[in-house]
């Protein structure tokens, strides 16, 4: 009913664009299924501002309120893999920021923005916010409500990060992920 989520490490020696293909055969029914996805492996040695892929989590309002309780176990792997969410829930997202420039106090000067697209049209543009680093890792995370007024269908979540300390050609990093909204 919910598909198969399988996690494995696949070593990649060189940065670049790759297409990952996976095929599965059900031993009982002999049915075969396959999936493919293009991925970009960034060259972190080039010192350009870069974002990891986006991890998604879908929560009900009750789960959101009880987020820190031990009973709230959401399957991150399944949410990120399937990318199918119900209207009226909360979409939590996160990405890691790499190669941000640091000032004299060893802090970044970053701004963030989140946008949502549907059918190639911008339907939500969050305001530009200052990023506050917590510790050594630069993790950007947030959440937004998938309101009942949003129509079922395909959407794109885009995260933009601006590095105010970087040179103009290397100031902007962006990452996006497609997701489906259902009733």
PATI-47499 format. One record per residue: x, y, z of N, C-alpha, C in turn; residue number from 1; residue in one letter. Coordinates in nm, 4 decimals, padded with zeros to 6 digits. Layout:
<tigus>
TIGU	nxx	nyy	nzz	caxx	cayy	cazz	cxx	cyy	czz	i	aa
TIGU	X	Y	Z	X	Y	Z	X	Y	Z	NUM	a
...
</tigus>
This chain:
<tigus>
TIGU	nxx	nyy	nzz	caxx	cayy	cazz	cxx	cyy	czz	i	aa
TIGU	00.0811	-00.1212	00.0000	00.0000	00.0000	00.0000	00.0844	00.1260	00.0000	1	x
TIGU	00.1956	00.1236	00.0708	00.2788	00.2435	00.0843	00.4084	00.2357	00.0061	2	x
TIGU	00.4240	00.1335	-00.0784	00.5467	00.1210	-00.1550	00.6563	00.0572	-00.0730	3	x
TIGU	00.7749	00.0528	-00.1302	00.8913	-00.0058	-00.0658	00.9952	00.1033	-00.0471	4	x
TIGU	01.0443	00.1180	00.0734	01.1511	00.2136	00.0995	01.2739	00.1328	00.1358	5	x
TIGU	01.3797	00.1514	00.0590	01.5029	00.0761	00.0778	01.6186	00.1739	00.0827	6	x
TIGU	01.7045	00.1604	00.1806	01.8152	00.2525	00.2005	01.9466	00.1786	00.1782	7	x
TIGU	02.0329	00.2336	00.0924	02.1640	00.1744	00.0730	02.2647	00.2842	00.0382	8	x
TIGU	02.3893	00.2570	00.0720	02.4965	00.3515	00.0397	02.5521	00.3146	-00.0974	9	x
TIGU	02.5635	00.4138	-00.1830	02.6148	00.3929	-00.3179	02.7307	00.4892	-00.3392	10	x
TIGU	02.8536	00.4398	-00.3318	02.9690	00.5306	-00.3418	02.9815	00.5909	-00.4821	11	x
TIGU	03.0017	00.7206	-00.4856	03.0209	00.7917	-00.6124	03.1543	00.8644	-00.6019	12	x
TIGU	03.2434	00.8379	-00.6968	03.3790	00.8902	-00.6889	03.3914	01.0341	-00.7370	13	x
TIGU	03.3135	01.0713	-00.8369	03.3289	01.2053	-00.8948	03.1968	01.2813	-00.8889	14	x
TIGU	03.2047	01.4116	-00.8641	03.0825	01.4925	-00.8683	03.0277	01.5001	-01.0101	15	x
TIGU	02.8986	01.5300	-01.0196	02.8354	01.5438	-01.1509	02.6911	01.5002	-01.1475	16	x
TIGU	02.6317	01.4915	-01.2654	02.4916	01.4505	-01.2791	02.4867	01.3000	-01.3049	17	x
TIGU	02.3956	01.2332	-01.2349	02.3798	01.0893	-01.2483	02.2317	01.0556	-01.2550	18	x
TIGU	02.2017	00.9430	-01.3178	02.0666	00.8891	-01.3126	02.0725	00.7577	-01.2361	19	x
TIGU	01.9967	00.7505	-01.1285	01.9868	00.6273	-01.0493	01.8646	00.5505	-01.0995	20	x
TIGU	01.8835	00.4220	-01.1256	01.7739	00.3360	-01.1696	01.7664	00.2163	-01.0760	21	x
TIGU	01.6448	00.1781	-01.0406	01.6228	00.0647	-00.9526	01.5082	-00.0173	-01.0099	22	x
TIGU	01.5246	-00.1485	-01.0082	01.4175	-00.2390	-01.0506	01.3979	-00.3436	-00.9423	23	x
TIGU	01.2727	-00.3811	-00.9189	01.2380	-00.4819	-00.8187	01.1471	-00.5869	-00.8817	24	x
TIGU	01.1635	-00.7098	-00.8372	01.0748	-00.8174	-00.8812	01.0198	-00.8846	-00.7568	25	x
TIGU	00.8875	-00.8932	-00.7492	00.8210	-00.9626	-00.6394	00.8315	-01.1123	-00.6657	26	x
TIGU	00.8978	-01.1829	-00.5762	00.9208	-01.3260	-00.5963	00.7907	-01.4062	-00.5954	27	x
TIGU	00.6887	-01.3602	-00.5239	00.5633	-01.4342	-00.5142	00.4760	-01.4120	-00.6375	28	x
TIGU	00.4548	-01.2861	-00.6759	00.3653	-01.2570	-00.7872	00.4369	-01.2451	-00.9216	29	x
TIGU	00.5688	-01.2345	-00.9197	00.6527	-01.2151	-01.0393	00.6316	-01.0786	-01.1033	30	x
TIGU	00.5626	-00.9891	-01.0323	00.5457	-00.8533	-01.0849	00.6771	-00.7778	-01.0732	31	x
TIGU	00.7010	-00.6907	-01.1706	00.8237	-00.6126	-01.1755	00.7877	-00.4649	-01.1708	32	x
TIGU	00.8674	-00.3891	-01.0973	00.8492	-00.2445	-01.0920	00.9843	-00.1769	-01.1010	33	x
TIGU	00.9841	-00.0527	-01.1438	01.1113	00.0190	-01.1534	01.0887	00.1668	-01.1254	34	x
TIGU	01.1980	00.2344	-01.0948	01.1950	00.3787	-01.0717	01.3306	00.4347	-01.1103	35	x
TIGU	01.3330	00.5622	-01.1440	01.4601	00.6278	-01.1725	01.4512	00.7726	-01.1275	36	x
TIGU	01.5663	00.8291	-01.1010	01.5716	00.9686	-01.0591	01.7080	01.0250	-01.0941	37	x
TIGU	01.7094	01.1490	-01.1418	01.8350	01.2180	-01.1659	01.8808	01.2813	-01.0357	38	x
TIGU	02.0098	01.2722	-01.0096	02.0665	01.3357	-00.8911	02.1906	01.4139	-00.9325	39	x
TIGU	02.2173	01.5186	-00.8598	02.3360	01.6001	-00.8817	02.4255	01.5854	-00.7589	40	x
TIGU	02.5459	01.5375	-00.7814	02.6438	01.5257	-00.6733	02.7349	01.6477	-00.6836	41	x
TIGU	02.7265	01.7397	-00.5870	02.8042	01.8637	-00.5980	02.9530	01.8419	-00.5708	42	x
TIGU	03.0330	01.9312	-00.6259	03.1766	01.9293	-00.6008	03.2031	02.0233	-00.4838	43	x
TIGU	03.2082	01.9696	-00.3623	03.2253	02.0518	-00.2431	03.3658	02.1102	-00.2335	44	x
TIGU	03.4599	02.0561	-00.3102	03.5959	02.1087	-00.3100	03.6061	02.2432	-00.3816	45	x
TIGU	03.5087	02.2759	-00.4644	03.5125	02.4036	-00.5375	03.4763	02.5224	-00.4496	46	x
TIGU	03.4315	02.4966	-00.3295	03.4034	02.6020	-00.2323	03.2862	02.6924	-00.2706	47	x
TIGU	03.1936	02.6392	-00.3520	03.0729	02.7145	-00.3866	02.9648	02.6851	-00.2833	48	x
TIGU	02.8803	02.7837	-00.2565	02.7651	02.7623	-00.1692	02.6799	02.6508	-00.2295	49	x
TIGU	02.6475	02.5500	-00.1483	02.5759	02.4326	-00.1971	02.4772	02.3851	-00.0912	50	x
TIGU	02.3658	02.3273	-00.1371	02.2663	02.2689	-00.0471	02.2557	02.1195	-00.0700	51	x
TIGU	02.2301	02.0462	00.0370	02.2025	01.9032	00.0238	02.0629	01.8877	-00.0364	52	x
TIGU	02.0242	01.7641	-00.0598	01.8864	01.7383	-00.0978	01.7939	01.7747	00.0175	53	x
TIGU	01.6675	01.7876	-00.0115	01.5688	01.8274	00.0894	01.5034	01.7029	00.1490	54	x
TIGU	01.5016	01.6960	00.2814	01.4335	01.5888	00.3534	01.2960	01.6409	00.3931	55	x
TIGU	01.1937	01.5593	00.3709	01.0559	01.5991	00.3999	00.9965	01.5131	00.5099	56	x
TIGU	00.9043	01.5730	00.5822	00.8320	01.5022	00.6872	00.6900	01.5572	00.6863	57	x
TIGU	00.5918	01.4685	00.6891	00.4524	01.5099	00.6895	00.3924	01.4802	00.8255	58	x
TIGU	00.3311	01.5814	00.8850	00.2775	01.5689	01.0200	00.1333	01.6166	01.0245	59	x
TIGU	00.0541	01.5506	01.1069	-00.0778	01.6039	01.1369	-00.0586	01.7191	01.2351	60	x
TIGU	-00.1621	01.7972	01.2577	-00.1507	01.9058	01.3557	-00.1208	01.8512	01.4951	61	x
TIGU	-00.1811	01.7372	01.5290	-00.1561	01.6761	01.6609	-00.0105	01.6323	01.6731	62	x
TIGU	00.0436	01.5715	01.5683	00.1850	01.5315	01.5709	00.2752	01.6542	01.5816	63	x
TIGU	00.2388	01.7611	01.5138	00.3186	01.8846	01.5193	00.3231	01.9389	01.6617	64	x
TIGU	00.2065	01.9399	01.7288	00.2010	01.9887	01.8668	00.2805	01.8990	01.9611	65	x
TIGU	00.2804	01.7702	01.9352	00.3495	01.6730	02.0214	00.4858	01.6342	01.9646	66	x
TIGU	00.5419	01.7180	01.8827	00.6641	01.6856	01.8077	00.7768	01.6300	01.8943	67	x
TIGU	00.7924	01.6776	02.0139	00.9029	01.6334	02.0983	00.8696	01.5146	02.1874	68	x
TIGU	00.7484	01.4630	02.1754	00.7119	01.3492	02.2604	00.7658	01.2186	02.2010	69	x
TIGU	00.7855	01.1209	02.2855	00.8402	00.9919	02.2421	00.7426	00.9161	02.1530	70	x
TIGU	00.6121	00.9455	02.1649	00.5138	00.8722	02.0860	00.5102	00.9175	01.9405	71	x
TIGU	00.5674	01.0315	01.9093	00.5595	01.0851	01.7735	00.6711	01.0278	01.6876	72	x
TIGU	00.6435	00.9173	01.6237	00.7406	00.8548	01.5346	00.6902	00.8672	01.3911	73	x
TIGU	00.7522	00.9548	01.3133	00.7177	00.9730	01.1731	00.8274	00.9082	01.0905	74	x
TIGU	00.7905	00.8425	00.9826	00.8874	00.7740	00.8990	00.9452	00.8707	00.7959	75	x
TIGU	01.0599	00.9322	00.8305	01.1245	01.0289	00.7408	01.1589	00.9673	00.6065	76	x
TIGU	01.2101	00.8461	00.6069	01.2481	00.7814	00.4814	01.1268	00.7671	00.3906	77	x
TIGU	01.0146	00.7257	00.4470	00.8954	00.7050	00.3650	00.8409	00.8383	00.3162	78	x
TIGU	00.8344	00.9391	00.4022	00.7831	01.0693	00.3605	00.8685	01.1304	00.2501	79	x
TIGU	01.0006	01.1217	00.2626	01.0906	01.1785	00.1629	01.0829	01.0996	00.0326	80	x
TIGU	01.0693	00.9672	00.0426	01.0652	00.8834	-00.0771	00.9353	00.8998	-00.1543	81	x
TIGU	00.8237	00.8907	-00.0852	00.6942	00.8945	-00.1535	00.6540	01.0353	-00.1952	82	x
TIGU	00.6837	01.1343	-00.1109	00.6501	01.2746	-00.1374	00.5018	01.2923	-00.1730	83	x
TIGU	00.4154	01.2234	-00.0987	00.2701	01.2331	-00.1177	00.2101	01.2718	00.0163	84	x
TIGU	00.1443	01.3897	00.0197	00.0970	01.4452	00.1454	-00.0493	01.4852	00.1347	85	x
TIGU	-00.1180	01.4802	00.2483	-00.2606	01.5144	00.2517	-00.2810	01.6628	00.2798	86	x
TIGU	-00.3859	01.7165	00.2197	-00.4229	01.8548	00.2496	-00.4592	01.8648	00.3972	87	x
TIGU	-00.4323	01.9804	00.4557	-00.4648	02.0021	00.5958	-00.3579	01.9524	00.6915	88	x
TIGU	-00.2446	01.9056	00.6395	-00.1348	01.8606	00.7251	-00.0212	01.9632	00.7207	89	x
TIGU	00.0861	01.9312	00.7884	00.2018	02.0209	00.7945	00.3197	01.9531	00.7261	90	x
TIGU	00.3822	02.0258	00.6345	00.4998	01.9768	00.5632	00.6236	02.0372	00.6280	91	x
TIGU	00.7039	01.9517	00.6871	00.8293	01.9934	00.7494	00.9414	01.9608	00.6512	92	x
TIGU	01.0393	02.0500	00.6384	01.1473	02.0314	00.5417	01.2800	02.0709	00.6056	93	x
TIGU	01.3878	02.0133	00.5517	01.5214	02.0460	00.6031	01.6253	02.0218	00.4945	94	x
TIGU	01.7316	02.1014	00.4976	01.8456	02.0857	00.4085	01.9710	02.1300	00.4836	95	x
TIGU	02.0855	02.0819	00.4399	02.2124	02.1244	00.4989	02.2808	02.2208	00.4026	96	x
TIGU	02.3484	02.3207	00.4586	02.4172	02.4228	00.3811	02.5670	02.3959	00.3889	97	x
TIGU	02.6315	02.3914	00.2730	02.7747	02.3668	00.2657	02.8473	02.4868	00.2050	98	x
TIGU	02.9692	02.5095	00.2496	03.0607	02.6106	00.1943	03.0132	02.7546	00.2107	99	x
TIGU	02.9367	02.7827	00.3142	02.9000	02.9218	00.3425	03.0249	02.9945	00.3928	100	x
TIGU	03.0411	03.1181	00.3508	03.1540	03.1994	00.3968	03.1280	03.2422	00.5407	101	x
TIGU	03.2356	03.2555	00.6176	03.2249	03.2943	00.7578	03.2919	03.4287	00.7802	102	x
TIGU	03.2370	03.5085	00.8696	03.2967	03.6393	00.9010	03.4068	03.6215	01.0062	103	x
TIGU	03.4561	03.7325	01.0593	03.5666	03.7293	01.1568	03.5284	03.6558	01.2846	104	x
TIGU	03.4002	03.6529	01.3177	03.3553	03.5843	01.4386	03.3184	03.4381	01.4114	105	x
TIGU	03.3505	03.3904	01.2904	03.3236	03.2529	01.2496	03.1740	03.2236	01.2334	106	x
TIGU	03.0969	03.3247	01.1965	02.9524	03.3102	01.1743	02.9203	03.3397	01.0279	107	x
TIGU	02.8220	03.2694	00.9714	02.7789	03.3003	00.8352	02.6848	03.4205	00.8343	108	x
TIGU	02.6666	03.4787	00.7185	02.5690	03.5863	00.6988	02.4789	03.5421	00.5843	109	x
TIGU	02.3771	03.4642	00.6182	02.2908	03.4024	00.5183	02.1480	03.4531	00.5293	110	x
TIGU	02.0783	03.4485	00.4154	01.9354	03.4747	00.4121	01.8685	03.3563	00.3445	111	x
TIGU	01.7456	03.3282	00.3840	01.6725	03.2134	00.3318	01.5369	03.2570	00.2780	112	x
TIGU	01.4893	03.1800	00.1823	01.3545	03.2028	00.1297	01.2985	03.0693	00.0826	113	x
TIGU	01.1699	03.0484	00.1062	01.1007	02.9275	00.0635	00.9915	02.9680	-00.0331	114	x
TIGU	00.9800	02.8912	-00.1416	00.8761	02.9195	-00.2412	00.8065	02.7898	-00.2809	115	x
TIGU	00.6795	02.8028	-00.3190	00.6002	02.6889	-00.3660	00.5488	02.7221	-00.5058	116	x
TIGU	00.5613	02.6246	-00.5960	00.5129	02.6386	-00.7326	00.4102	02.5303	-00.7614	117	x
TIGU	00.3140	02.5650	-00.8470	00.2179	02.4666	-00.8986	00.1988	02.4959	-01.0457	118	x
TIGU	00.2137	02.3948	-01.1286	00.2037	02.4106	-01.2742	00.2959	02.5204	-01.3251	119	x
TIGU	00.4151	02.5291	-01.2684	00.5138	02.6272	-01.3125	00.4875	02.7689	-01.2662	120	x
TIGU	00.3815	02.7894	-01.1882	00.3469	02.9233	-01.1396	00.3764	02.9342	-00.9913	121	x
TIGU	00.4344	03.0458	-00.9532	00.4640	03.0725	-00.8132	00.3332	03.0979	-00.7392	122	x
TIGU	00.3047	03.0162	-00.6370	00.1812	03.0365	-00.5611	00.2086	03.0827	-00.4184	123	x
TIGU	00.3331	03.0646	-00.3710	00.3682	03.1118	-00.2380	00.5147	03.1525	-00.2398	124	x
TIGU	00.5407	03.2725	-00.1945	00.6779	03.3208	-00.1838	00.6983	03.3720	-00.0425	125	x
TIGU	00.7722	03.2958	00.0358	00.8008	03.3380	00.1719	00.8908	03.4600	00.1715	126	x
TIGU	00.8889	03.5331	00.2816	00.9754	03.6514	00.2869	01.1203	03.6085	00.3081	127	x
TIGU	01.2119	03.6965	00.2706	01.3540	03.6732	00.2905	01.3838	03.6872	00.4391	128	x
TIGU	01.4410	03.5816	00.4989	01.4698	03.5802	00.6418	01.6185	03.5648	00.6671	129	x
TIGU	01.6660	03.6225	00.7758	01.8035	03.6009	00.8185	01.8150	03.4625	00.8781	130	x
TIGU	01.9263	03.3965	00.8497	01.9522	03.2621	00.8999	02.0369	03.2723	01.0264	131	x
TIGU	01.9941	03.2064	01.1303	02.0695	03.2042	01.2552	02.1289	03.0654	01.2720	132	x
TIGU	02.2622	03.0580	01.2705	02.3308	02.9290	01.2832	02.3271	02.8811	01.4272	133	x
TIGU	02.3036	02.7512	01.4431	02.3052	02.6890	01.5754	02.4164	02.5856	01.5765	134	x
TIGU	02.5271	02.6160	01.6406	02.6408	02.5247	01.6450	02.7208	02.5279	01.5164	135	x
TIGU	02.7964	02.4220	01.4923	02.8846	02.4163	01.3764	02.8138	02.3758	01.2477	136	x
TIGU	02.7052	02.2987	01.2581	02.6340	02.2541	01.1390	02.5394	02.3632	01.0912	137	x
TIGU	02.5349	02.3800	00.9621	02.4422	02.4776	00.9041	02.3229	02.4018	00.8471	138	x
TIGU	02.2235	02.3796	00.9303	02.1009	02.3114	00.8903	01.9893	02.4138	00.8811	139	x
TIGU	01.9212	02.4149	00.7677	01.8056	02.5024	00.7520	01.6809	02.4152	00.7507	140	x
TIGU	01.5863	02.4463	00.8375	01.4634	02.3683	00.8466	01.3463	02.4613	00.8700	141	x
TIGU	01.2301	02.4157	00.8312	01.1083	02.4927	00.8526	00.9873	02.4047	00.8272	142	x
TIGU	00.8720	02.4657	00.8303	00.7477	02.3921	00.8070	00.6436	02.4868	00.7520	143	x
TIGU	00.5495	02.4308	00.6782	00.4374	02.5109	00.6300	00.3128	02.4257	00.6240	144	x
TIGU	00.2008	02.4911	00.6434	00.0725	02.4223	00.6409	00.0267	02.3992	00.4984	145	x
TIGU	-00.0167	02.2767	00.4713	-00.0737	02.2435	00.3412	-00.2245	02.2597	00.3542	146	x
TIGU	-00.2693	02.3819	00.3350	-00.4076	02.4182	00.3616	-00.5087	02.3458	00.2752	147	x
TIGU	-00.6288	02.3350	00.3273	-00.7371	02.2707	00.2541	-00.7774	02.3482	00.1297	148	x
TIGU	-00.7376	02.4770	00.1221	-00.7691	02.5544	00.0021	-00.6751	02.5217	-00.1143	149	x
TIGU	-00.5641	02.4525	-00.0859	-00.4716	02.4100	-00.1923	-00.5349	02.2938	-00.2676	150	x
TIGU	-00.5295	02.2996	-00.3993	-00.5895	02.1949	-00.4818	-00.4984	02.0732	-00.4879	151	x
TIGU	-00.5586	01.9531	-00.4915	-00.4756	01.8339	-00.5096	-00.3967	01.8446	-00.6404	152	x
TIGU	-00.2769	01.7881	-00.6406	-00.1940	01.7910	-00.7611	-00.0470	01.7975	-00.7263	153	x
TIGU	00.0335	01.8242	-00.8282	00.1785	01.8282	-00.8134	00.2269	01.9688	-00.7807	154	x
TIGU	00.3201	01.9765	-00.6858	00.3776	02.1029	-00.6409	00.5298	02.0888	-00.6355	155	x
TIGU	00.5976	02.2025	-00.6286	00.7418	02.2056	-00.6113	00.7725	02.2988	-00.4948	156	x
TIGU	00.8524	02.2487	-00.4000	00.9038	02.3291	-00.2892	01.0463	02.3688	-00.3261	157	x
TIGU	01.0750	02.4985	-00.3234	01.2086	02.5474	-00.3550	01.2647	02.6219	-00.2343	158	x
TIGU	01.3908	02.5925	-00.2017	01.4613	02.6628	-00.0947	01.5749	02.7419	-00.1580	159	x
TIGU	01.5818	02.8714	-00.1263	01.6902	02.9578	-00.1733	01.7717	03.0027	-00.0534	160	x
TIGU	01.9035	03.0001	-00.0686	01.9943	03.0500	00.0350	02.0849	03.1536	-00.0306	161	x
TIGU	02.0966	03.2688	00.0319	02.1832	03.3758	-00.0176	02.2945	03.3967	00.0839	162	x
TIGU	02.4190	03.3924	00.0356	02.5365	03.4138	00.1201	02.5842	03.5568	00.0984	163	x
TIGU	02.5591	03.6429	00.1944	02.5945	03.7849	00.1817	02.7447	03.8113	00.1920	164	x
TIGU	02.8229	03.7096	00.2288	02.9676	03.7260	00.2379	03.0397	03.6743	00.1127	165	x
TIGU	02.9695	03.6057	00.0246	03.0310	03.5468	-00.0943	03.0348	03.6470	-00.2089	166	x
TIGU	03.1182	03.6172	-00.3089	03.1235	03.6970	-00.4311	02.9919	03.6818	-00.5055	167	x
TIGU	02.9560	03.7808	-00.5848	02.8224	03.7852	-00.6451	02.7871	03.6610	-00.7265	168	x
TIGU	02.8810	03.6010	-00.7979	02.8493	03.4833	-00.8787	02.8266	03.3586	-00.7943	169	x
TIGU	02.8695	03.3615	-00.6704	02.8608	03.2429	-00.5844	02.7727	03.2661	-00.4621	170	x
TIGU	02.6876	03.3649	-00.4662	02.6039	03.4028	-00.3505	02.4797	03.3189	-00.3308	171	x
TIGU	02.4304	03.2571	-00.4374	02.2988	03.1941	-00.4341	02.3098	03.0435	-00.4531	172	x
TIGU	02.2407	02.9706	-00.3674	02.2252	02.8259	-00.3845	02.0767	02.7963	-00.3748	173	x
TIGU	02.0312	02.7038	-00.4540	01.8904	02.6674	-00.4517	01.8767	02.5160	-00.4617	174	x
TIGU	01.7717	02.4653	-00.4016	01.7397	02.3234	-00.4078	01.5882	02.3139	-00.4152	175	x
TIGU	01.5375	02.2132	-00.4825	01.3923	02.1961	-00.4940	01.3573	02.0500	-00.4841	176	x
TIGU	01.2305	02.0253	-00.4514	01.1782	01.8891	-00.4467	01.0317	01.8944	-00.4881	177	x
TIGU	00.9919	01.7987	-00.5674	00.8522	01.7865	-00.6124	00.7766	01.7063	-00.5068	178	x
TIGU	00.6485	01.7408	-00.4872	00.5634	01.6606	-00.3997	00.4216	01.6648	-00.4522	179	x
TIGU	00.3429	01.5661	-00.4106	00.2034	01.5573	-00.4538	00.1127	01.5831	-00.3353	180	x
TIGU	00.0096	01.6618	-00.3581	-00.0894	01.6918	-00.2550	-00.2165	01.6154	-00.2891	181	x
TIGU	-00.2696	01.5401	-00.1888	-00.3884	01.4573	-00.2103	-00.4961	01.4936	-00.1080	182	x
TIGU	-00.6169	01.4444	-00.1344	-00.7277	01.4639	-00.0398	-00.7154	01.3707	00.0774	183	x
</tigus>
